[in-house]
Amino acid sequence: MSNNDIHEMDSVFETDEMESDAVLGMIEEDVVYPQEFLPTYHSIKEGAAVTKAVLVEFNGKPDSLFFNDGVRRIDFILVHGDEDKEDFDKRYTFQRHKKRREYFEASLMKMGMELEATKSVIDDKLLFVKVHMPWDVLCTYAEVLHIKLPIQPNDLSSQPSPWRFFSCITKHFYPNKDLITEDAEFFTAPFDKDRLEYFHVRDKDVFFTASMRSRMAYYILSRAPYEVRGNIKKFGITKLLDGGVYKAAYPLHDCKFNTKSEEESCPNERFLLYKEWAHPKSFYKMQPLNHIRKYYGEKIGIYFAWLGFYTMMLAVAAIVGLGCFIYGYRTQETSTWSMEVCNPDIGGNIVMCPQCDRECKYWRLNSTCEASKQLCIFDNFGTLVFAVFMSIWVTLFLEFWKRYQAELEYTWDTVEFLEQEEQPRPEYEAKCTNERKNPITGVKEKVPFSAFGRCVRVSIGIWTVIFWILLILASIVAIIVYRLAAFFAFSAELRSQDLKELEPLKEYVTPQMATSVTASLISFVVIMILNILYERVAIWITDFELPRTKTDYENSLTLKMFLFQFINYYSSCFYIAFAKGKAVGYPGNPVYLLGKYRNEECDPGGCLIELTTQLSIIMGGKAIWNNFQEVLLPWVKNMIFRYRTRGPSEKVIPRWEQDYQLQPFAKLGLFHEYLEMVIQFGFVTLFVVSFPLAPLLALVNNLFEIRVDAWKITTQFRRIVPEKAQDIGAWQPILYSVAILAVATNAMIIAFTSDMIPRLVYYWSFSVYPYGDHYNNTMQGYINSSLSIFNINDFSNVSKPLKTPDNITTCRYRDFRYSPGHPRQYEYTIYYWHVIAAKMAFIIVVEHIVYLTKFILSYAIPDVSYAVREQIKREKYLTQVILHETNLKLVTKRLKPVDDGTAKYSKEMELGFSE
């Protein structure tokens, strides 16, 4: 049959036998199904009455989680429109949807699932299809998915908590044990229905948890066929949702979040999680991670476990950072070099050179008095100690997280989580039209494109990413140009003697500060706009590359998004830290950007205060914006949806319809949560030496973030489909990379951005090579020695100020150069080279010490604790014992005596051995 014939038959809504046979072939060849549940074409076509969901009336129980019979539990909900009540002009599209849906539901029922449909009590155009998995189907797919289930109570004694002596105090920081009780611990093994008697089955109705049932149901829904068109095979609920065949598909919440269910058998887990975890009043309590994992699955559980552990570790860094900040704040008034800047007899008599061409004026050094005091808060010797501490802290955080993660892997049965069950994505399989020979098995398999086609797609993706990175860099250059122009304007206005109304601001606002604040705000706005645009581009590129599995898809998207976010968020900080003020020349021969714009100069105290301003604005603005998006937007969307779909107040709304009014959890919802935290981790580690309060801000933000995320997924979103996860995935190596880079960036910030090394060289130089009038271990005279002299007659015509006071012949600028009249005037002094040597030596020594410490700590802290290793060994031993006893019984059953009185092995026994 030709493709034209197929299209023609589609137009009259008929199902051709060849298409259905192709569907059957697709099921048998490409999708892993237990054979006893494979649908056949004839049973689907001839038994249409049997393979359709039974339409029943709502039984009036709003909290019911069962079919109308009150026995069969609802494992999943499918929502679709009633085509018979749609407009005539849309009838063609909806009839096509109906054909696909009926075939899809028939496939589900022939795979053993049971369906029951109910009309909406609010909107008569909606139908809700309830999906139930019987016991035999659950057992079959539990075996397919290698779900680990309890076999024997854990008989190993648990280690007593070191905090048990303070239980009267610590109990207030844990969830109420009367409400959220800890489940008994069991050794587990991969489920095998042939060995059912060895598993701890007390009640078949609760042996498989609700999250396990939902996961197995979604596994089947993702692989059930609905259409074949030529060589293109189509199956899976994801495509049906994208195509509008179904409006929604989700597992049910077990009750309302703020009231208990009226059903006696309901565990009310959602209500308990809200009360003891998601409610704002519980912000100080530890998270009930086992119950989060039980209700939402391991993937959500491991995210909140990581976020909670990260937040707990931030508390230590926040305390040390706050101490460093308080030390700097208390010493700002006693800092010798800051006092010299503010002293009218020292800083007031030092005339500084204009920092831009023509329009800028000469200015007094003491006009930066307040800025120098603010700089003392962050640029002090405590900062050096804090930088070393943070390098050790990040190592301890990552190592202890690996250890804690190993404990969760054992507790949550993901130690031997098998990734090989992961099936290709429906989007990938839909494009499989080419054939290739598998280099491992030698069997021909279908692939979406040839090797050349894959190279073309990857190349297009790479060049698209490069283009967008260049676009970010272009935006950074544009902001730099703005900084230059804004500094020119602020210098002319703020240092003008004519504008009396600006007099109160001049003491606190310098041109550098005004430029830095406005540029940081503009940079933040540009960052957020580019984020929105690039996210769509990154998803499009990843879709275009067509990764095979969901893990491949997420890893590819993670790499693209993090690379972009890294450049987008951190490029401006890297510019201020390592580029600004580093190549400015001197007043008589300044350096120009693009041959037109004169490069920016730092304050006499350095660019550190500007880096601090940039970090505080971006971190604060990002936290406010993200919380606005995560809290307000879902709440507003739900309110609008409820308003549009509201029904009579006297109507009783069933559980499935209440959940339908909630927001669907985005496919990349958890991805964005991780990305947000990893970017924050970069701010806390990469530039923390310039802003010791960054860990404190991150701690406060994360305390809100945990509860906001918990409140959001518990109250505003439909129940998330549970997924297995062994760890945090591709984010872990990214965190390690950021931690390694943080050592270098903080050492270089201290060396090249702060003024600490020049001050240390000046402080210790009196006994080796005294500079100026410096003959003792003090900082007196440092400001004078750090400013070079320039003869105003040496200005070029381009840079010469328009107005020059009559009593000024020289001005000062920040550099270490010889004075006018010296044989090597305006060349670098020996002090400059001593400072450079000291900076390089500092970077090398600090990096080697910190990296050695990180290596020792990584080696000394085992990834898996002794207690966890013992429990893993015990569980493996019990599993092997059960496996041996089962095989022994099978052999005994198949051992048959023969007439001659001797025992021989029959063919069945041989098969038993082979099994």
N, C-alpha and C positions, 0 to 999 in steps of 0.2 A: 504493500500500500504506500502510495506517495504521500509526501507532506501536505500537498494540496488537498488530497482526500481527507486527511486528518482534520485540516482546518475547516473543510466544508462540513464535516460531520459535527465539529464543535459548534457550528453556527445553529444547529437544530437541537443542541443539547442531548446528543446520543452518545453512548459509550460503546466504542468498538471493541470486539473481542480481542483483536490483536493488541490494542493498547493495554487491556487488562492483563493479557498474558505477559506483555512486556513488564508490567508492574510486578507481576509475580516473579518473573525472572530477576528483576532488580532486587526484590526482597531477598530471594534465595542467594544471590551471588554477592551483593555488596553490603548488605546490612546484617549484623549479627543478631539473630533471633533464635530463641529456643524453638526447635522444629515443631513441637506439639502446638505452638500457637501461631504458626504461619497461616495467613489468610489465603484462601483459594478463590480463584475468579468465579467459579460456578456458585459457590456458597454465597459470595457477595451479591452476585447478580440475581440469582434465583430466589434467595432467601431475604429479599429486601425487608420484609416485615420483621424478620428476626434481628436484622443487623441495623436497626435504627433505634435511637434513644427513645425510651417510652416517655410520652408527655403526661405529666401529672400536675395536679393542683398543689399549691403551697399549703402545707399542713398547719400553718398558723403559729409555729414555734420559732421565734426570732433567733434563738441561740442554738438551734439544732445544727449538729455537724454530721448528720446522717441522711440517708435517703428517707423517703416517706415511710418506709417500713420500720424505721428506728433501729435497724440492725447493721446495715451496710454503711461504713464510714466513708465520708467524702474525702477523697485524696487530692482532687484537683477540680478546678472550675474552668469551663470554656464559655465564653460569651459571644453571641452573634446576633445579628438582626433577623427579623422575620421578613423574608422576601415577599410574602404574600401581601404585606401591608406597606410596601414601598411604592414610590411614585412610578407611573407607567414608563417614563423616559429612562428610569434607572433599572427597569425590569431585566434587560438583557444582561447587564453586569452582575446583578444579584442572582439570576438564574445560573450563571456560570459559577459564581461562588457556591451556590447550593449544590451543584453537581460535585465540586471538589470536596465540599464539607461532608456530604453523604458518603462519598467513597472513603474519606479519611476516617469518619466515625465507624463505618463498617469494618475497616481494617483494625481499628482499635478493639472492637468487640470480638473479632475473630482471633485477636491476640490474647483474649482472655479477660479484657477489661469490661466492666459493666457501666452502662450509661443510663442516666435519667434526666429528662429535660423538664424545666419549670419556667413558666412565663413570669416576666417581671411584674411586681405589684405596683410599680411607679410608671413605667414606660411599656405599653403593650407592644412596642416594636422590638423589644429585647427578649431573648431567650437565654436561659442559663442551663448549660449542660453539666451535670454532676458526674464525676468520674470516680469509680471505685475499683480497687484492685483486690480480688479474692485472695485467700490464703495461699493457694497453689501458685498463683502468679507472683505473689510476693516472694515466696520461697525460691522460685525459679530465677527471678531477677536479682534477688539478694546474692545468689550464687554467681550470676553473670557479672555483677558489679563488685564481687569479692568483698562484700560488706562484713565487717568483723562484729561478731555478736558474742554475748557472755557464755562461758562454758563452766566456770567454777568461781566461787568467791575468792577474792584475793586473800591468801593466807599469810602473806609477808607483813610483818609488823611495820607500820609507818613510823618514821622518825618524829619524835616530839618537836613541836615548834619552839624555837628559842624565845618566842614572845609569850609563852603560856603563863609565865609568872606575872605578866601584866595584862592578863585577859580581862580583868575588871575594867581596864581602860580601853584596850584595843577592840573590845566587842562592840563599842559604839561606832567604830569605823568599818564595820562589816554589815552586810545585809542581815535583816532579822531572821534568825535561824528557825523561828517558829513559823515563818511564812515560806521561806526558801530553804528547804531541807536538802542536805547533800545525799545523793544517791549512793547506794552501796557499791563498793569497788569490786570489779570482776576481772578475771583473766578472760581474754577474748581470742577468737580464732575466726578465720574466714568461713562464712556460712557454707554448709554443704547439706542439702536436703536429704541425702542418703545417710547422713550421720545425725539426724535430727534429735535422736534420743540423748546425745551427749551434750546438747545445748541446754542452757538454763531457761526452759520454757515454762513459766508459771501460768501465763494467760496469753493465748494466741492473739487476743485483741490489742494487747499492749506490748507484745514481744518486739514488734517493729515500731519504732517511735514514729510520730507524725512526720518529722523531718525526713526520716528514711523512706517512708511511704511516698512522700512528695517527690523526693529525688528519683525514686524508681519510676514513678508515674511520668515525670518529665523526661526521663531517659527514653521511655516508649513513645511519648508524644513527639519527641524530636526525631524519631526514626520511622514513624508510620507513614506510608505512602499516600499520596492524594492524586497524582497525575503523572503521566508520561507523554511527552510530546516528541515524537521522532526518537532521536538518540539522547535527548535531554531527560534525565530522571529527576522527578520532583517529589520531595517528601519532607516532613518535619513541620512542627507547629510554628517555627520562627518565620518561615516563608508565608504561611497562611496569615499570620498576624501582620506582616509587612504588606501583604496584598489586600488586606481588608476583609478576608474571608471570615476571620474571627476578630472581634474587637478587643478581647483580652483573654489571657490565660494565666491563672495564678492559683496557688494553694491558699487555703482559708486560715485566717486568724482564728484562734480557738474561742475568743470572747471579745467583748469591748475592752478598750484599754483602761477605762476608768470605773468599770463596774464588773462584778463577778457574773458569770453565766448562771442561769437558772437550771441548767442541766446538771444533774448530780454527778455524771461521769466526766464532766469537763475538768481538766487539770488547772484551768485559769492561768496558764503560764504567761500569757500576754499581760494580764492584769498585775501579776506579781512582778514581772520585769519592769513594768511602768512604775509601780509603787516603790520598789527598792533599787531601781537602777536609772530609769529614764526621767523620773520626776526631778525638777530642779532642787528640791529640798534634800535630795540624796547626793549632792555634788561631792560631799566629803567622804562618801563611803567607797569601799573597794568594790570592784565589779564582780557580779556573779558569773564568771566566765563559763563555768560548766553548763549553766542554764542558758546562757546566750548561745553556746554551741549547740545545745540540745534543741533549741527552738529555731535558730536561724541557720545552723550548719557550721562546719569547720571554717569555711572561708571568711564568714563574718566574724566568727569567734576569734580567729587568729589576728584579724585586723584590730579588734578592740583589745586583745591581749598585748599586741605590740604597742598600740597607742597608750595603754595604761602603763606599761613598763617604761616606755620613753618618757612619759610625764613624771613618773616616780623618780627616774634618774635625773630629770631636769631640776627637781627640787634641790638636789645637792649642788648642782652647778649654779642655780639661782641664788642660793645662800652665799656661796663664795663670791659670785659676781656682785651681789648687793654689798658685801663687805668691802670689795675693791672700790665700788662706787662711793661708799661712805668715807673710806679712807681718802679718796681723791677730793671729795667735797670738803672734808675737814682741813685738808692741807692747802686748799686753793688760796687762802688768805696769807699763808706763811711761805709760799713758794717764792724763792729769791728772784728767779727770772721773771715771774709774773709781777712781783712788786716793783721791779725795775721798769717794766713796761708802763705800769700805772703811775710811777713816781713822776711828778711834774718836772723835777730837776733832771731826770734822766730821760724817760720816754717823752716828756713834754718838750725837751730840747732837741730831740732827734727828728729831723725832717726827712720823710720818706719820699722816694722818687715816684712820679706818676706811674700807674700800672696800665695805662692805655695811651694811645697816641693822641696828641693834640688837645682833645677836650678835657682829659683828666688833669686834676690839679695836684700840687704838692700837699702832703698831709702829715700830721703829727703822729708819732707812734703811739702815744697814749690814747688816741681815739679808739684803739682796739683793746682797751683795758678789760672791758667785760668779756670780750671774746677770749682773751688770754686766760682769764679766770675760769671760764667754762672749759677751756682746753686742759687746764690742770686737773680737772675732775677725771678725765679719761686718759691723759698722757702723763702717767707717773710710774714710779718703779713697781707699784702694785700691779700694774697692767702686765708687766713681764712675768710676774709670778702667776697671774691668772691665765696667761697664754699657755704656759707649761702645764698648769693644772688641767685646762680644757683639752689639751692633747692627750693627757693620760685618761681624763674622764671619757672621751669618745671611745678609746680603746676598751675601757672597762664596760662601757655601755654595750658595745657590739659583742664582746666576749660573753658577758653575763646574759645577754639576750639569746645567744646561741645555746647556752646552757638551759635557760628557761624554755626555749623553743623545743629542745629535745625532750624536756619533761612533758610539755603539752602534746608532743607527737605520740608519746607512749600513752598518756592519759586518754587522748582522743582517738587512739587507734589509727594513726597515720604513719607509723614507723615504716611500714612496708607498703605505703600507698602506691598502687600500681598505675602508672601513667599509660601503659600500653592499651588500656581499655578506651582511651580517649579516641572517639571517632572523628572522621573529617567533618568539617563544618558543612552545613547544607549548601551554603553559598559556593563552597569549593566543589562539592560533588555535582552541583547543577551545571558546572562548566566543563566537566570531564567528557570531552569529545574526542581527544587524541589517545593514541595507544603508545606504550613504550614497554620495553622488556625490563623487568625488575632486576637490577644487578645482583641482588642477594638470592632471590628465589628462582630467577630465570623465567618466571611466569609473566605473561603479558598483563598489564594493568592500564586502566584508564587514567589519564592526567589531563588537566585543563588546557595545557599548552606545551609546546616543545621547549627544549633547552634554550633555543634562540629566543623564543617568545618570552621566557622567564627573564633572560638577560635584558631584553628590551624593557620589560616592565620594571625591573629593579633599577636599571639605569635612569629611566624617567623619574622614578621615585627619588633617587639620590640627587639628581639635578634639581628637582623641585624643592627638596629640603635645603640644598645649597642656596637656591634663589631666595628662599624665605630667610635664611640666616643672613644673607647679604642685605636683605631688606631691613632686618633688625639693626645691623651695623650702620646702615644709612640713616635710620632713625636716631641712632646714638650720635652720629656726626651732626645731624640737624640740631639735636639738643645741645651739643657742644657749641655750635655756632650761636644758638640762642644764649648760652651762658656768656659767650664773649660779648655779644651785643648788649645783653642785659647788664653785665658788669660795667660796660662803657656808660650806659645810661644811669645806673645807680651811683657810679663814682662821680658823675657830673652833678647829680642832684643831692645826694646825701652829704657830700663834702663841700657843697656850695655855702658860702657865707651869707648869701642873700635871702635864702628861704628860712625865715624865722619859725614858721609853723613846723618845720622838721627838727627843730632844736631838741625837743624832748626825746626823739628817737635816735639821735646820733650817738648817744652814749651806749645804746644797746644794740643797734642795728648797723652793721658795717656793710659796705658794698658786697663783700664776699658772702656774708651771711644772707643778705637779701637775695643775691643771685642763687645761692645754694638751695634755699627754701623753695623759691619759685620754680627752679629747674627740677627739683625733686618731685614737686607736685605734678608738673607737666610730664616728667618721666613716668610717674605712676599711672597717669591716665593713658599714656601711650602703651605702656606694658599691658594694661588690662584690655585695651582694644585689640592689640596684636594677639593676645591670648585667645580671645574669642574667634578671631579670624583663622589663626593657625590651627586651632583645634579641629575645625572643619576640614582644613587642608590635610592635616595629618591623618584623619580618619579616611578621607578620600584616597590618599596615597596608599594607606594600608589595605583598604578594600581593593584598590587597583592591583596591588601586588598579589592578592589572593592567597594568604597563608593557609596552610592545610588544616590545622587544628586550632581550637580556641586558645590554647597555650601559646602557639606560634603567633597568633594574631595579637594577643595581649603583650607578648614580649617585644614584637616589632613596633607596636604603637607606643609602648613604654619608652623604648629607646629614642624614638623620634620626638615624643612630647618632652621628655626630660632634656634632651639636647637643646631643643628650642627654648624651653623654660629656663634652662641654665643660662643661656646667652641673653635671653630677654630680661631676666631679673637681675643677673649679676654683672652684666657688661658695664652698666653705669658705675657700679661700685668698684669694679676693676679699673675703670678709667680714673676715678678720683684717687684711688689708692696708689696706682702705679704709673699713671701717665701725666696727670695734671701737675703743673709746676716743675716737671723734671727737665724740660727742654725749652727754656724761656730766654736764654741768652742773658744779656745785661742791658741796661737802659739805652746805651749808645748803639747797640746792635741786637735788637730783639729778634726772636724767631716768629715767623708768621705761618699760620695754617692756611693751606690752599693759596699761599702767596698774597693773602688779603687780610686775614683776621689774626691779630696778635695773640699768641698763646696766653692762656690763663696763668696767673701766678697764685701761689698759696699765701695765706696769712703769714706774718713773721714767725708764728708758732708752728706752721705746717698745715697740711690738708686734713689732719685727722678729725678735726671738729666737723668738717664738711662731710666726711665719710660717715660720721656718727649721725648727722642730720639726715643723710640719704637713707641709711639703714632704718632709722626710727620711723620715717615717713612711709617707706615701702612696707615695712613689717606691720605697722599700725594700720595703714590703709588696706592692706591685703586681708588682715584679720577681720576688720569691720565689713569689708565687701563680701568676704566668704560667708560670714555669719548671716549677713542680710540675705544672701542667696539661699542658704541652707534652711533658714527658719521662716522668713517672711514669704518667699515665693511659693513653696509647697502649701503653706497655710492659706494664702490668697487663692491659689488655684483650686484647692479643695472647697473653699467657701463659694467660689463662683460655680463650680460644678454642682454642688448641692443646691444652690439657688436655681440653677437652670433645670435640674431634674427633680425638684422637690415635688412631693405628692401630698395628698390629704393627710393631715396630722393624725387622724384616727387609724390610719393603715399601719399594720405591723410589717416591718421590713425585715426580711430574712438575713441571716449572717452573710451569705454570698453577695447579696445586693448592697449591704453596708460596705463590704470590702471593695466592691466595684466603684464606689464613690471616692475611694482613696486614689492617690497618685501611684502610677506604676514605678517601680524602682528601675532607674536607667541601666542599660546594659553596661555602661562604663562608670556607674555610680561609685563603686569601690575604688576604681582606678583613680578617679579625681580626688578621693579622700587621701589615698596614699601619696599622690603627686603633691597635694597641698602640704602634707606633713614633711615630705622629703625636701621640698623647697625651703620650708621653715628650718629644717635640720641644717641646710646649707648656710642660712643666715646665722644660725647659732654657732656654727663651727668655723666657717670660712673667714668671717670678719669680726669674730667676737672680741678680739683684742681692742677694736676701736669702739665697742659698745658693750661693756660688761653687763648692762641691764638686759641684753637680748635674751639670755636664758630665763630671766624673771618674766619678761613679756611673753615668751613662748609658754612658760608654765601656766600663767594666768589664762592665756588663750586656749591651751589644751584642756584645762579644767572645764572650761565652757564647751570646748569642742567635743569632748567625750559625751557630755550630757545632751548637747545639741544633736549630735549624730544619733544617740540613743533615743531621744524624744522623737526625732524625725522618722526613723525607721519603725518605731513602735506605734506612733499615733497618726502619721501623715501618709505612710506608704502601705501598699498591699504587702502581704507576707512575701518575703524574698524566697525564691526557689533555692533550697539548700544545695551547697556544693562542697566537695571535698577539697582540702588544701593542706599541704604538708608544712609549708612555710610561707613567707611573704613574697616568694617568687623572685622576679628580676630586680625587685627593689633592694634586696640584700646586697648584691655586688655593687649596686649604685651607692649605697650607704658606705661601703668599705672604700670606694674610690673617693668619695667626698671627704672621708676621714683622713685619707692619705694626703689629699691635696690641701686640707686645712692646716697641716703642720707647716707646709711651705708658705702658704699665704699669710699666716699669722706672723711667721718669722720675718717675712719680707715687709709686712706692714710696719712692724716695730723698727726694722732697719731703714726703710726708705720713705715711709709716710709720716711716722712720728718723729719727734725731735729728740728721742731718748739717746740714741747712739752719739750724736754730736755733743750732747750734754755730758754723757759719761766720759767721752774723750777729753772734753774740757776739764772735767772734775779731776781726772787722774793724771793730767798731762803736766802738772807743775814740776814734778820731780824728773821728768824726762825731757820735755820740750815745752817750756812755758810759752804761752801765747799772750801777747800784750802785757798787761800788768798783773797777770794771774800767777801768784806765787804761793798759794795755799789750797787746801782741800775745801773750797767753797765754790758756789756758783756765782759769786759776785763778779760783775763785769762780763757775764756770758752774753747778754743781749748785745752789748757793744761789739764783742768779738765776732758775733754771728752775722753782723751787718757790714757789708762792704761799702766803700765810699765811691761816689761818682761825681765827676766834674760836669756841671750843667752846660758848660760850653762845648762838651763833646756830644751833645744830642744831635742826631741827624735832622734834616729839615722835615722829614716825614713824621718823626716821633716827638719833636720839640713841642712842649706845651705852649698854648696860645698866650697864657699869662704866667709871668715869672716875677715873684716878689723881688724887690730891689736888694734886700739884705741876705739873699741866699746865693751862695756860690757852689755849694756841694749838696748832694742828697745821698741818702742811704738806700740800699736794696739788699734783699736776702740772698746772700751767696758768700763764698769764700774766695775772693779775688784780690789781687794786689791793687793798691791805691793809685790814683793818678800821679804821675811824676816818677813812679817806680820804673826801673828799666824794663820790667815785664808787666806793665800796667794792664789791668783787666784780665790777666791770665790767672789760672787757679793757683792758690797758695799751697804750701806744703801741708797746712792744716787740712785742706780739702782732701788730699790724698791719704792722710792719716785716717780721716773719717771714713772714706771709701773702704780702706783696708779693714777698719774695725767693723764696718757693716757686713762685708763679705765673711770675715772671720765669725761674726755672730751668727749669721745664717748657717754656715757650715757646722759650727759646734752645736747649736741648738737643734738643728735637724737631726744630726747623728745621735745626740743624746736621747731625743724624743723617740726616734725610730727604733733605737736599741731598746728603750724602755717598753715600747709597744710590742716588740718582738718577744721580749722576756715575759710580759704579761700574757700574750697570746699563747705562749708555750706552757706557762704555769697553770692557766685556768683550763681544765678539761672541758670539752664540748658537751659531754654527757656525764652526769654525776654518778657516783658509785651506786647509790640506791636505785636509780633508774636502770642502770646496766643489769643489776641483779634481777629486777622485776622482768625485764625483757627476756633474760635467759630463762627464768622460771616459766614464763608464758610460752616460749618456744618449746620447752621440754614437755609441758602439758599437751600442747598441740601434737607433738610427735607421738606421745603415748596414746592419745585418742586415735590418731591416724593408724597406728600399729594395731590397736585393738579392733578397730573397724575392719581393717584388711583381714585380720585373723578370723573374724566372724564370717566374712564373705567366703573365705577359703573353706571354713568348716561346713558352711551350708552347701557348698558345691562339691564336697567330697562324698562320693557315692560308692558303696561296696558293690563288688561284682560277685558272680555265682561261684567262682573258684575259691572264695574266702579271703582273697587278698584285696587290699585297698589300692585302687589305681586312680589316677587323676583323669577325670572326664574332660571332654572338650570345654565344658562350662568352667571347670576349675582353672584350666589353662587361660581361659579368657579372664578369670578373676585375677590370676597372677599378672597378666598383661595390664590390667587396669591398675 
